[in-house]
Amino acid sequence: MKRFKIALPSTSEQASLVDHIRAETDTLQKAIRGAEHEITLLIEYRTRLIADVVTGQLDIRAAVSQLPLDDIDPDAAADIDDDEDTLTDDEDELAEAAA
């Protein structure tokens, strides 16, 4: 390995390359940080929304009635249980845990 010659740029050129790479990727890094922040906020919102529904602070039927129906995928809507009073096993467990 000692016999192999490796071309290395000077220290100043290496620093220049690093600065250039940082400048070029700065926009991407900002976008990544922004997306990560939004994901964190959405997770917090989802957790709070589930807690409000389980504790009865939010009536899901009233909230659903205010949604724009034009945006609903017909295939996904077919999967929704028509009986509003029927809870899934997970919802039963959450309701019991909240009580």
Secondary structure, 3 states (H helix, E strand, C coil): CCCCCCCCCCHHHHHHHHHHHHHHHHHHHHHHHHHHHHHHHHHHHHHHHHHHHHHCCCCHHHHHHCCCHHHCCHHHHHCCCCCCCCCCHHHHHHHHHHC
